[in-house]
């Protein structure tokens, strides 16, 4: 494994970061797996089930901006440990819920933890991984999302059927506490500015003096007033976010990422209840389906990052834009016939390939976002994306649930058919997303060069 990831130090970083991404994904995956049990225990419908997923994502969206500011100013590893512990305690409390309202309120604390994870990990990854390898390494890190979703689905489905839905929540909470201990023991705080970056084969994370963050006048558009604007940007959260959103490519990448997460959140929440109703599979068969589709998504996530970096090294500078554009388009084109098919033998290969394409889009996107923002604003740039992506994740399950309930309410379709039709309807924005991504190829290289010049002038420690 160390040879695959690039040495002992990188292996620890990748496994810990993947574990953090797996936490939130496992929670939502388990929520989908326990859909029938939760709907029966609290007498709720699809829309109320979707609201459980929406609550944590919605609160996370509200908390993302201040969390991004903290990621640019405080000791990131310590804050990461606090958020993991908060997430774990929230799950333990949710597992003890005696009412739907109790369970719904327990999702509030989950939202705060989700909000912190994105900006913290983006900033840490930028300081630990060299720029020309970030898409590849992000592929391994983001595989945690796919593995976590699969674990959540499998744990939830099997524990819910064998014992009670409560034990699924409690098990994830205990696993989260174990992850917090691992981060505390094995992840030191890296220096900002690149002094702690890990070359292939590194055994330890270099411990160097931290770099104080400063504004970067070269990154400010000339018509905004020059150096004074960005010198104050990191002190003024509003100015920092406004500056970040002034970058043309970042706006496109945020929209693209949010659309992908909107679909993934809805699919993750309702996939198990749909498959169980659609094909009448046993628990063992359902587990096999989850593993097969999850393996496709995992393979796509890993290979998508490697492909983008390989194309980049082969003389295709827009690779981190083109790979996601093709992947999103292919996802819609593969999922549509797979969902519409009445034959499981035909549908399964298409769904596996579609999941692979959906997973392949994210690593190049995340690497591209770091490419086009000066390092001193990585946390806040990721928080801006996190706001929209978590809003999309919050809206995804409840929108899927509302549309499915509305279609079933007509009386002409069953609940199973209404879910299938809902999935097909939601593929339309995903298809459009691939076309939107293509427009970023006109601005990406310019924005990347501006960020490079900005970061190169600010690598020295700031004077007191």
C-alpha positions as CSV (number, residue, x, y, z in Angstrom):
1,X,0.0,0.0,0.0
2,X,2.9,2.4,0.8
3,X,4.3,1.8,-2.7
4,X,0.9,2.5,-4.2
5,X,0.3,5.7,-2.4
6,X,3.9,7.1,-2.5
7,X,5.5,6.2,0.8
8,X,4.6,6.0,4.5
9,X,3.8,9.6,5.1
10,X,1.5,9.9,2.1
11,X,-0.2,6.7,3.1
12,X,-1.1,8.0,6.5
13,X,-2.4,11.3,5.1
14,X,-4.5,9.6,2.4
15,X,-6.0,7.0,4.8
16,X,-6.9,9.6,7.4
17,X,-8.3,12.1,4.9
18,X,-10.3,9.3,3.2
19,X,-11.6,8.3,6.6
20,X,-12.9,11.8,7.2
21,X,-14.7,11.9,3.9
22,X,-16.1,8.4,4.6
23,X,-17.7,9.6,7.8
24,X,-20.3,11.9,6.2
25,X,-20.9,9.7,3.2
26,X,-21.4,6.6,5.5
27,X,-24.0,8.6,7.5
28,X,-26.1,9.5,4.5
29,X,-25.6,6.1,2.9
30,X,-26.8,4.4,6.1
31,X,-29.8,6.8,6.2
32,X,-30.8,5.5,2.8
33,X,-30.3,1.9,3.8
34,X,-32.5,2.4,6.8
35,X,-35.2,4.2,4.9
36,X,-37.9,1.5,5.4
37,X,-37.0,1.1,9.1
38,X,-37.0,4.8,9.8
39,X,-40.2,5.4,7.8
40,X,-41.9,2.6,9.7
41,X,-40.6,3.6,13.2
42,X,-41.5,7.2,12.9
43,X,-44.4,6.9,10.4
44,X,-42.9,9.3,7.9
45,X,-42.9,9.5,4.1
46,X,-40.1,10.0,1.5
47,X,-40.1,13.8,1.9
48,X,-39.6,13.6,5.7
49,X,-36.9,11.0,5.2
50,X,-35.2,13.3,2.8
51,X,-35.4,16.1,5.3
52,X,-33.2,14.1,7.7
53,X,-30.4,14.2,5.1
54,X,-31.3,17.8,4.3
55,X,-31.0,19.0,7.9
56,X,-27.3,18.1,8.3
57,X,-26.4,19.4,4.9
58,X,-28.4,22.6,5.3
59,X,-26.8,23.5,8.6
60,X,-23.4,22.6,7.1
61,X,-24.0,25.1,4.3
62,X,-24.7,27.9,6.9
63,X,-21.6,27.0,8.9
64,X,-19.2,26.6,5.9
65,X,-18.1,30.2,5.5
66,X,-16.9,30.8,9.1
67,X,-15.4,27.3,9.1
68,X,-13.4,28.3,5.9
69,X,-12.1,31.4,7.6
70,X,-11.0,29.3,10.6
71,X,-9.2,26.9,8.2
72,X,-7.1,29.8,7.0
73,X,-6.2,31.1,10.4
74,X,-6.1,28.4,13.1
75,X,-4.4,25.0,13.7
76,X,-6.3,22.9,11.3
77,X,-5.6,19.4,12.6
78,X,-6.9,20.4,16.1
79,X,-10.1,21.8,14.6
80,X,-10.5,18.7,12.5
81,X,-10.3,16.5,15.6
82,X,-13.0,18.6,17.4
83,X,-15.3,18.3,14.4
84,X,-14.9,14.5,14.2
85,X,-15.7,14.2,17.9
86,X,-18.8,16.4,17.4
87,X,-19.9,14.3,14.5
88,X,-19.5,11.1,16.5
89,X,-21.4,12.3,19.5
90,X,-24.3,13.5,17.3
91,X,-24.6,10.0,15.8
92,X,-24.6,8.4,19.3
93,X,-27.4,10.8,20.4
94,X,-29.3,10.3,17.2
95,X,-29.3,6.5,17.7
96,X,-31.1,7.1,21.0
97,X,-33.9,9.1,19.4
98,X,-37.4,8.5,20.7
99,X,-39.2,10.7,18.2
100,X,-38.7,12.0,14.7
101,X,-38.1,15.5,16.0
102,X,-35.3,14.2,18.3
103,X,-33.6,12.5,15.4
104,X,-34.1,15.6,13.2
105,X,-32.4,17.9,15.8
106,X,-29.5,15.5,16.2
107,X,-28.6,16.2,12.6
108,X,-27.8,19.8,13.5
109,X,-24.5,18.9,15.1
110,X,-23.7,16.7,12.1
111,X,-24.0,19.7,9.8
112,X,-21.3,21.6,11.7
113,X,-18.9,18.8,11.4
114,X,-19.6,18.4,7.7
115,X,-19.0,22.1,7.1
116,X,-15.6,22.0,8.6
117,X,-14.3,18.9,6.8
118,X,-14.2,20.3,3.3
119,X,-12.2,23.6,3.9
120,X,-9.8,21.9,6.4
121,X,-9.0,19.0,4.1
122,X,-8.6,21.2,1.1
123,X,-6.2,23.4,2.9
124,X,-4.2,20.5,4.4
125,X,-4.1,18.7,1.0
126,X,-2.7,21.8,-0.7
127,X,0.1,22.1,1.8
128,X,1.0,18.4,1.8
129,X,0.7,17.3,-1.8
130,X,2.7,18.8,-4.8
131,X,0.5,20.5,-7.3
132,X,1.2,18.2,-10.3
133,X,0.0,15.1,-8.3
134,X,-3.1,16.5,-6.6
135,X,-5.7,15.0,-8.9
136,X,-4.2,11.6,-8.5
137,X,-3.9,11.9,-4.7
138,X,-7.4,13.4,-4.5
139,X,-8.6,10.3,-6.3
140,X,-7.4,8.2,-3.4
141,X,-8.7,10.6,-0.8
142,X,-12.1,11.0,-2.3
143,X,-12.4,7.2,-2.6
144,X,-13.4,7.5,1.1
145,X,-16.7,9.0,0.0
146,X,-17.5,6.0,-2.1
147,X,-16.2,3.5,0.4
148,X,-18.1,5.3,3.2
149,X,-21.3,5.3,1.2
150,X,-21.0,1.6,0.6
151,X,-20.2,0.8,4.2
152,X,-23.1,2.9,5.3
153,X,-25.5,1.1,2.9
154,X,-24.2,-2.3,3.9
155,X,-24.1,-1.7,7.6
156,X,-27.5,0.0,7.6
157,X,-29.2,-2.6,5.5
158,X,-27.9,-5.6,7.4
159,X,-28.1,-4.2,11.0
160,X,-31.5,-2.7,10.3
161,X,-32.8,-6.1,9.1
162,X,-31.1,-8.1,11.9
163,X,-31.4,-6.0,15.0
164,X,-32.4,-2.3,15.0
165,X,-31.7,0.9,13.0
166,X,-30.2,2.3,16.3
167,X,-27.2,0.1,16.2
168,X,-26.1,1.4,12.8
169,X,-26.0,5.0,14.2
170,X,-24.1,3.8,17.3
171,X,-21.6,1.8,15.4
172,X,-20.7,4.7,13.1
173,X,-20.4,7.0,16.1
174,X,-17.9,4.7,17.8
175,X,-15.9,4.4,14.5
176,X,-15.8,8.2,14.3
177,X,-14.3,8.4,17.8
178,X,-11.6,5.9,16.8
179,X,-10.8,8.1,13.7
180,X,-10.4,11.2,16.0
181,X,-7.8,9.3,18.0
182,X,-6.0,8.2,14.8
183,X,-5.8,11.8,13.5
184,X,-4.5,13.0,16.9
185,X,-1.7,10.4,16.9
186,X,-0.6,10.4,13.3
187,X,-1.3,13.8,11.7
188,X,0.9,16.7,12.8
189,X,0.0,20.2,11.6
190,X,1.8,21.0,8.4
191,X,3.4,24.3,7.6
192,X,1.4,26.6,5.4
193,X,3.0,27.7,2.1
194,X,4.3,24.3,0.9
195,X,7.3,23.7,3.3
196,X,5.7,20.4,4.4
197,X,4.9,19.0,1.0
198,X,5.5,15.3,0.7
199,X,7.7,14.0,-2.1
200,X,7.2,10.4,-3.2
201,X,8.7,8.0,-0.6
202,X,8.6,10.5,2.3
203,X,8.5,8.8,5.7
204,X,7.5,11.7,7.9
205,X,5.7,15.1,7.5
206,X,8.3,17.8,7.7
207,X,7.8,20.0,10.8
208,X,8.8,23.5,9.9
209,X,7.9,27.0,11.2
210,X,4.4,28.0,10.0
211,X,4.0,30.7,7.5
212,X,1.8,33.6,8.5
213,X,-0.8,34.3,5.9
214,X,-0.8,37.5,4.0
215,X,-2.8,39.0,1.2
216,X,-1.4,38.8,-2.3
217,X,-1.6,42.0,-4.4
218,X,-0.7,40.2,-7.7
219,X,-3.9,38.2,-7.4
220,X,-6.1,41.3,-7.3
221,X,-7.7,42.4,-10.7
222,X,-6.2,45.7,-11.6
223,X,-9.6,47.4,-11.8
224,X,-10.5,46.7,-8.1
225,X,-8.1,49.1,-6.5
226,X,-4.9,47.1,-6.2
227,X,-3.0,45.8,-3.3
228,X,-5.1,47.3,-0.5
229,X,-8.1,45.2,-1.3
230,X,-6.5,41.8,-1.0
231,X,-4.2,42.8,1.9
232,X,-7.4,43.3,3.9
233,X,-9.2,40.3,2.3
234,X,-8.1,37.6,4.7
235,X,-9.2,39.9,7.6
236,X,-12.5,40.6,6.0
237,X,-14.5,37.5,5.3
238,X,-16.9,39.2,2.9
239,X,-14.1,40.7,0.8
240,X,-12.3,37.3,0.7
241,X,-15.4,35.5,-0.6
242,X,-16.1,38.3,-3.1
243,X,-12.5,38.1,-4.3
244,X,-12.7,34.3,-4.7
245,X,-16.0,34.4,-6.6
246,X,-14.5,37.1,-8.9
247,X,-12.4,34.3,-10.4
248,X,-14.4,33.1,-13.5
249,X,-13.3,29.5,-13.4
250,X,-14.1,29.0,-9.7
251,X,-17.7,30.0,-10.3
252,X,-18.0,27.3,-13.0
253,X,-16.3,24.6,-10.9
254,X,-18.5,25.4,-7.9
255,X,-21.7,25.0,-10.0
256,X,-20.4,21.8,-11.6
257,X,-19.5,20.2,-8.3
258,X,-22.8,21.2,-6.7
259,X,-24.9,19.7,-9.4
260,X,-23.0,16.4,-9.1
261,X,-23.5,16.3,-5.3
262,X,-27.2,17.2,-5.7
263,X,-27.7,14.0,-7.8
264,X,-25.4,11.9,-5.7
265,X,-27.2,12.9,-2.4
266,X,-30.6,12.0,-3.8
267,X,-29.4,8.8,-5.3
268,X,-27.6,7.7,-2.1
269,X,-30.7,8.4,0.0
270,X,-33.3,6.5,-2.1
271,X,-31.3,3.9,-4.0
272,X,-31.8,1.1,-1.5
273,X,-35.5,1.5,-1.1
274,X,-35.8,1.7,-4.9
275,X,-33.8,-1.4,-5.6
276,X,-35.6,-3.4,-3.0
277,X,-39.0,-2.4,-4.4
278,X,-38.0,-2.6,-8.0
279,X,-36.4,-6.0,-8.1
280,X,-37.5,-7.6,-4.8
281,X,-33.9,-8.7,-4.1
282,X,-32.9,-10.4,-0.9
283,X,-30.6,-8.8,1.6
284,X,-27.6,-10.8,0.4
285,X,-28.4,-9.9,-3.2
286,X,-28.8,-6.2,-2.2
287,X,-25.4,-6.3,-0.5
288,X,-23.9,-7.7,-3.7
289,X,-25.5,-4.9,-5.8
290,X,-24.2,-2.2,-3.5
291,X,-20.7,-3.7,-3.6
292,X,-20.7,-3.9,-7.4
293,X,-22.0,-0.4,-8.0
294,X,-19.7,0.9,-5.2
295,X,-16.7,-0.8,-6.8
296,X,-17.5,1.0,-10.1
297,X,-17.7,4.4,-8.3
298,X,-14.5,3.7,-6.4
299,X,-12.6,2.7,-9.6
300,X,-13.9,5.8,-11.4
301,X,-12.8,8.0,-8.5
302,X,-9.3,6.6,-8.4
303,X,-8.8,6.4,-12.2
304,X,-10.4,9.8,-12.9
305,X,-7.6,11.6,-10.9
306,X,-4.9,9.5,-12.4
307,X,-6.1,10.1,-15.9
308,X,-6.3,13.8,-15.5
309,X,-2.8,14.0,-14.1
310,X,-1.4,11.8,-16.8
311,X,-3.0,13.9,-19.5
312,X,-1.7,17.0,-17.8
313,X,1.9,15.6,-17.9
314,X,1.4,14.6,-21.5
315,X,0.8,18.1,-22.7
316,X,-3.0,18.6,-22.2
317,X,-3.1,21.6,-19.8
318,X,-7.0,21.6,-19.7
319,X,-7.2,18.0,-18.6
320,X,-8.6,18.8,-15.1
321,X,-11.4,20.6,-16.9
322,X,-12.1,18.2,-19.7
323,X,-12.1,14.9,-17.7
324,X,-15.0,16.1,-15.4
325,X,-16.9,17.5,-18.4
326,X,-16.8,14.2,-20.2
327,X,-17.5,12.2,-17.0
328,X,-20.7,14.2,-16.1
329,X,-22.1,13.8,-19.6
330,X,-21.3,10.1,-19.7
331,X,-23.0,9.6,-16.2
332,X,-26.3,10.9,-17.5
333,X,-26.1,8.9,-20.7
334,X,-25.3,5.7,-18.9
335,X,-27.7,6.0,-16.0
336,X,-30.8,6.8,-18.1
337,X,-31.0,3.5,-20.0
338,X,-29.9,1.6,-16.8
339,X,-32.7,3.1,-14.8
340,X,-35.3,2.7,-17.5
341,X,-34.5,-0.9,-18.2
342,X,-36.7,-3.6,-16.8
343,X,-33.8,-6.1,-17.1
344,X,-31.4,-6.3,-14.2
345,X,-28.8,-8.0,-16.4
346,X,-28.8,-5.0,-18.7
347,X,-29.2,-2.4,-16.1
348,X,-26.4,-3.4,-13.7
349,X,-23.5,-2.9,-16.1
350,X,-24.8,0.5,-17.2
351,X,-25.3,1.6,-13.5
352,X,-21.8,0.4,-12.6
353,X,-20.3,2.4,-15.5
354,X,-22.5,5.4,-14.7
355,X,-21.3,5.3,-11.0
356,X,-17.7,5.1,-12.3
357,X,-18.2,8.2,-14.4
358,X,-19.8,10.1,-11.6
359,X,-16.9,9.3,-9.3
360,X,-14.3,10.2,-12.0
361,X,-15.4,13.8,-12.1
362,X,-14.6,14.9,-8.5
363,X,-10.7,14.4,-8.1
364,X,-9.8,16.6,-11.1
365,X,-12.4,19.2,-10.0
366,X,-11.0,19.4,-6.5
367,X,-7.4,19.7,-7.8
368,X,-8.4,22.4,-10.3
369,X,-9.9,24.5,-7.5
370,X,-6.6,24.5,-5.7
371,X,-4.8,25.4,-8.9
372,X,-6.7,28.6,-9.4
373,X,-6.7,30.1,-5.9
374,X,-3.8,31.5,-4.0
375,X,-2.8,29.2,-1.0
376,X,-3.7,31.8,1.6
377,X,-7.4,31.6,0.6
378,X,-7.7,27.8,0.1
379,X,-9.9,27.4,3.2
380,X,-12.3,30.2,2.2
381,X,-12.4,29.1,-1.4
382,X,-13.4,25.6,-0.3
383,X,-15.9,27.1,2.1
384,X,-17.5,29.0,-0.8
385,X,-17.8,25.7,-2.7
386,X,-19.0,23.9,0.4
387,X,-21.9,26.3,0.9
388,X,-23.3,25.5,-2.6
389,X,-22.4,21.8,-2.6
390,X,-24.0,21.3,0.9
391,X,-27.0,23.3,-0.2
392,X,-27.2,21.0,-3.2
393,X,-26.8,18.0,-1.0
394,X,-29.5,19.4,1.4
395,X,-31.9,20.0,-1.5
396,X,-31.2,16.8,-3.3
397,X,-32.8,14.2,-0.9
398,X,-35.8,16.4,-0.1
399,X,-36.4,17.3,-3.8
400,X,-36.1,13.7,-4.8
401,X,-38.6,12.8,-2.1
402,X,-41.1,15.6,-3.0
403,X,-41.0,14.7,-6.7
404,X,-41.4,11.0,-5.9
405,X,-44.3,11.6,-3.5
406,X,-45.9,14.0,-6.1
407,X,-45.7,11.4,-8.9
408,X,-47.0,8.6,-6.6
409,X,-49.8,10.9,-5.4
410,X,-51.3,11.0,-8.9
411,X,-52.4,7.4,-8.4
412,X,-51.3,6.3,-11.9
413,X,-47.8,5.2,-10.8
414,X,-46.6,3.1,-7.9
415,X,-44.1,4.4,-5.4
416,X,-41.4,2.3,-7.1
417,X,-42.2,3.7,-10.5
418,X,-42.3,7.2,-9.1
419,X,-38.8,6.9,-7.7
420,X,-37.5,5.6,-11.0
421,X,-39.1,8.5,-12.9
422,X,-37.6,10.9,-10.3
423,X,-34.1,9.6,-10.9
424,X,-34.6,10.0,-14.7
425,X,-35.9,13.6,-14.3
426,X,-32.9,14.5,-12.1
427,X,-30.5,13.3,-14.8
428,X,-31.3,16.4,-17.0
429,X,-29.3,18.9,-14.9
430,X,-26.5,16.4,-14.6
431,X,-26.3,16.2,-18.4
432,X,-26.4,20.0,-18.7
433,X,-23.6,20.1,-16.1
434,X,-21.2,18.4,-18.5
435,X,-21.8,21.1,-21.1
436,X,-21.4,23.9,-18.5
437,X,-18.0,22.5,-17.6
438,X,-16.7,23.0,-21.1
439,X,-16.9,26.8,-20.8
440,X,-14.2,26.6,-18.0
441,X,-11.5,25.6,-20.6
442,X,-11.5,29.3,-21.8
443,X,-10.5,30.7,-18.4
444,X,-8.8,27.9,-16.4
445,X,-5.2,28.5,-17.6
446,X,-5.3,32.2,-17.1
447,X,-6.7,31.9,-13.6
448,X,-4.1,29.1,-12.8
449,X,-1.2,31.3,-13.9
450,X,-2.5,34.3,-11.8
451,X,-2.8,32.0,-8.7
452,X,0.7,30.7,-9.4
453,X,2.2,34.2,-9.5
454,X,0.3,35.1,-6.4
455,X,1.5,32.1,-4.4
456,X,5.1,32.5,-5.5
457,X,5.4,36.0,-4.1
458,X,4.0,35.0,-0.7
459,X,5.9,32.0,0.4
460,X,8.2,33.7,2.9
461,X,7.2,34.0,6.6
462,X,5.5,37.3,7.3
463,X,7.2,39.8,9.5
464,X,5.6,40.6,12.8
